[in-house]
Amino acid sequence: MRVASVGPAYPYRGGIAYFNARLYHALRERGHELLAVNFKRQYPGLLFPGTTQEERSRVAPRIPSERLLDSLGPLSWWRVANRLAGWQPDALVFHYWMPFFAPSYGTVSRLVRRRSRTRVIWICHNITPHERQPAGSLLTRYGLASADAFVVMSRPVQEDLLRFRPDATHRLVPHPAYEPVGSVPKREARRRLGLDPEAPVLLFFGYVRPYKGLKILLQALRKARREVPVQLLVAGEFYEPLSTYEQQVRELGLEGAVQFHNRYVPNEEVPVFFAAADAVVLPYLTATQSGIVPMAYAYGVPVITTSVGGLPEVVEEGRTGLLVPPGDAGALAQAIVRFYRDFEGSAWSEAVQEKRRLLSWDRVAQAVEELVQED
């Protein structure tokens, strides 16, 4: 089968670029012929809140791709459609996550469908954005109407899809687990980060944005430290002022208990942060799904997370993690204390490794294959 894809890939950074690359390899391993179309401009600089859109890691996943699509350049949409229609793929897979890309994706989808018998499949990492966007619903409706079928990775995204397309042909497949890019002994990881090798350590990983609930976690940390001398690593680029959180740390008397690493963490450093942690904490106030949970599983680390969006679908209470209500610092603190008092690390490790094996990339590749065949 000939499968073309449209979405970010190296040299762009981030979880969706990694997802695109890993699915590309999974489809290739199943014997399919692949063509990947990448962005030549993903976001205009003024709309991107981070320091750079490009990957700096030496070990970033790479796939051969053609950098053709300009998210704001309609002429490029026609060129991409011509390239894809000329290649005559059996399936055209888009990686979609926000309304900003609906005009370009929707237009390319329609143009390709007019000129070929290609089955257009959108993998929806998200449908409703965490922050409201101008004309978001209108753009989303335009984009989703152009596809033949969809892959979603959580029930909340499935519900959003069916709200816009009640008749949508789709598959619900959990977000697969990434492969670790290396391993580091726990004591060595903590030494590199300047942590006490014997102290309890939690990790908050990924971009820092208001909906991710880091302020709640800091409140919970103060409460939990009355019973457990836990330290917190915060590793990820801040999309809001770091000074706000530094002030909160001072007000809560947490100086020395929190490390901020305000930067995008390259792949080669990721194992250090996960190896240093006893658990990964996701105190999200809202969510649809998260690539951080399968990343934690890849490194054999359990999670403590809020029961929002699709997170309860991939966290087994008491086996691969603990679930708490969102926005409740007291409940989160109790879960942290419970994690250290009531559970043995070996039991977590076995359950997490079992869960990781179930979250396979073959399941996503198989869903694409099934949707190509389905009328």
N, C-alpha and C positions, 0 to 999 in steps of 0.2 A: 504494500500500500504506500502511496506517496502522501506524505504529511508535511504541510507547510505550517509555520508558526509565525505569529507577529507578537512582539513584546520585547521588553528590555533584556539585554544580554551584555556580557562583557564588551566594552569597558565600563558599562554602567554597574553600579553597586546596588546592594540591597537584596531583601528576601525574595522578591519576585524574579529578579534576574537569576538568582540561584535556583529557584524553582524551575524556571524555564530551561536552564541548562541541564538540571537533573532529569527532567521529563524527556528532554531531547535524547539523552543517553539511554533512558529506559525504552523509548520507542525504537531507537536504533538497535538496541540489543534484541528486540523482538522481531527484527528483520525488515523494518520499514525504511523507506528512502526519505530523507529529511531535507527541508530547505527552511532556514531561519531568517526572517526579516527583522532587523533591529532598528532602533531609533537613530537618526542622525542628530535630532534634537528632541529630547524627552520633555523637559520643562524649560521654559524661558527662565533666565537667571533670576528675574525679579520675583517669580512665584515659588522658587525653591528655598526653603527655610534653612537648609543645612549649609555646610562649608563647601562641599563639592558633590557633584553627581557621579563622579568617576571613581572606580575602584583603585585603591592603592596597594592592595594585597598582592604579594608575589605568588600566592597559591589559590587565587580566585578561580572558580570553575569557568572554563572557557568552551565555547562552541563556535564553529564557523558560522558567521552571520553576515548578511548584507545590510549595511547601514543606509537605509533608504527613507525611512518615515520621519517626517517633521510634524510634530503634533499640532503645530499652528500653520502649516503650509499646505493648503488644499492642492496645489499643483503636485506635491509629492504624493498625495493620496492617490491621484490618478496614476502616477508612475508605479507606485506599489501595486495597485490593482492590475495594471498591465503586466507587471512581472509575474504576479501570482497566477493570473488567468492564463498566461502563456505557458506556465509550468504545468498547468492542469493537475493540481493535487486532488486526491480523493477526499482529503480532509484539510480544512484551514482552521487552525487553532489560535485563538486570541487569548492573551493573558490580560484580564480586565480587573481594575480595582478602584476606579473613581470616575465620576462623570466628566472630568476634564478630557478624558480620552474617548468619550462616546462619539463625538462628531467624526474624528478620523477613523476610528474602528468601524463605526456604523456605515460610513461612506464606502470604505474599502470593502466591507462585507457585501454591500448591495451591488457594487460594481463587479465584483468577482462572481457573484451568483448569477448575474445577468449574462455573463459570457462563458459560463462553464457549468458542469454538473457537480461542482465541489460542494461538499457538505461543510457548512460553517458552524464551528463549535466554539463557544466562549467559555473559558475557564474563569469563573467569577470568584476571585479572591475576596472581593467585597462588592457590594452593590450600593448600600447606603453609606456615605462617608461619615467618619467620626466627627468632622466639623462641617457645618452647612456650607454649601457652595451655591453661588448665584445660578438660578435656573437648573439646579441639580436634578430635580425630578423630570423636567422636560428633556434634558439631555440624556438621562438614563433611559427614558422610554424610547427615544429615538434609537439609541444604540442597541438595546435589547431586542427591539423589533426586527433587527436585521439578521439575527442568527437563527439557525435551524435547531440547535440543541445546546445544552449547557452542562457543565460540571460545576458542582458547588461542594464545599468542604465542611459545612456546618448547617444545622437546622435553621438558625436565624438567617443565614444567607439564602437558604432554600425558601424560607417564608417571604423574604424580600423579593426574590425572583418571581414567585407565584403571585405576589401582589401586583407586579407590573405585567407579567405574562402568565395568567392563570392556566393556560393550556401548554405551558412550556414542557418540551421533552427534555429530561435531565437525568443526571445521576448524582447521588450524594455519596461522596468518597471522603473519608477523613484525611486531613493534611498528612502527607507521609513524613517519616522521620529522616532527617539528613544523616549522612555518614560523618563521623568525626574526622577532623582533618589532622589529628594527632592526639597524643596523650602525654600527660605530665603527672608525676607523682604528687599527691596532695601536699606533702610537706615542701616539696620544691616549688610548687605553684604559690604557696603562701609565702615562702621566703622571697620569691621574686616580687611579690606585691607588698612586702613589708608587713605581713600579718603574723600574729602569734600563731605558731603551728598547732597549738593545742586548743585554741579558742573556737567556739561555734561561729560559723560564717554563713551568711545568706547573700544571695546575688539578685540584684535587679538588673536586667540586661535589655538593651535596645534603646531606640529613640525615646527621649523623655518629652512627653506631651501631656497636657492637663488630664485627658481621659484615662491615662495609665495609673493614676492614683498614687504617685510617689509621696505626696504630702501625707496621705493616710498611712502609708507604710512607715514614715518617719514617726508619726504619732504612736503607731503600734510598737515600734522599736523601743521607744522610751518605756512603755508599759511592760514589754516583755523582759527588758533588761533588769527589772526589779527581781526577776527570778532566774534568768539565764543571761550570762554575760556575752550576748551575741553581738557580732560585728556585721556591718552591712557594706557590701561592695555595690556601687552604682556605676555601671559601665555602659556608656552610650552617649550619643550626641544630644545635647539639650536643645529643644526647639522653643524654649522659653528661657528667661534669664536664670542662669545658675545662681546668681546672687540671692534670689528669692529663697532657694533651698538652703543655701549656706546660712542665711539669716535664721531660717527655721531650725536648723541644726543647733545654732548657738542658743536660741530661745528655749529649746528642749533640753539643753545640757548634754548634747550628744557628741561634743567635740572629742575626737579620738576614736569614736565608735563607727564613724561613717567615712568611707573613701569615695570621692567623686572622680571618675575618669570621663571627663567631658570631651569625648571624641568618638568617631566611628571606629570600632575595633576591627582591625584587619583579621583575615582568616587565621593567619599563623599565630595570633595572640588569643584567639577564642578559647582554645583548650586550657590555657592558663587560668582564665576566669572561672570556667566551669569546674575545673579540677579543684580549685580553691574552695568551692562552695559545698556546703552540706545539702542545700536545697536552693531552688530558684523561686523567687516570689513574684507573682503577677497580681498586684492589688488593683486591677483595672476597675474603673467605674462603669465602663461600657465596653463591649467587644462583640465581634462576630466570631472570630477565631484568632489564633495566634500561631505564628511560626516558632515562637520561643519555646512552647511546650514540647513539640517534637525535637527541637534542638537540644533541650535539656535531656530528653530521653536518649538522644544519640550519645550523650556523654555519661549516661548512667545516673543522672541526677533527678531526684523526685522534685515535685513542685508544690508550692502552697499558693493557691489562687482563689480569686473570687468566683462565685457561681454566676457568671454573666455570659451571655451569648452562647457560643458553642463550646466554651471551655469545659463544662461538666461532661460533655460527650467524650472527651479524650483523657479525662482525669478520673481514675478509679479511687474513690474515697478510701483512705486507709491502706491502699496498696501502691499506687503510683504518686499519690499526693493527698493533700487536704484541701477541702473547699470551705469557703466562708462567705457570708453575705457581703455585697459591695458596700464601700463607704463606712464600714464599721471597724474602727481602729481597735476597739476592745476585743471583738471576735477574732480579728487578725492576730492580735497579741496572744490570745489564748491558744490559737492554732500553732503559733511559733513555739510557745512553751510546751504544748502537747507533743509537737514533733520531736523535740529533744528529750522529753521525759518518757514517752510511751512507746517509742519505736526503735528497733535496732536497724542499723545501717545496712546489714546484709539482707534483711527481708525486703527493704526498699529496692536494693540493687537488682535482685532477682525479678521482682515484679516489673520494674522499669525496663529491663532487658527484654522480657517477654512482650511488653507492650510495643516496644520499638520494632520487634520482628513483625508484628501485626500491621504496623503502619507502613506498608510497602509501596514503592513507586509503581510496581506492576499493576496495582489496583487502579491507579489513575490512567495508566496506558491502556489497560483493558477497557475502562469506561469510555475512552476515546474511540477505541475500535468498535465497541458495541453501538455507540451513537452514530457512527458512520453507516452502519448496516441498518439502523432502525429508520423506518419511513415515518 
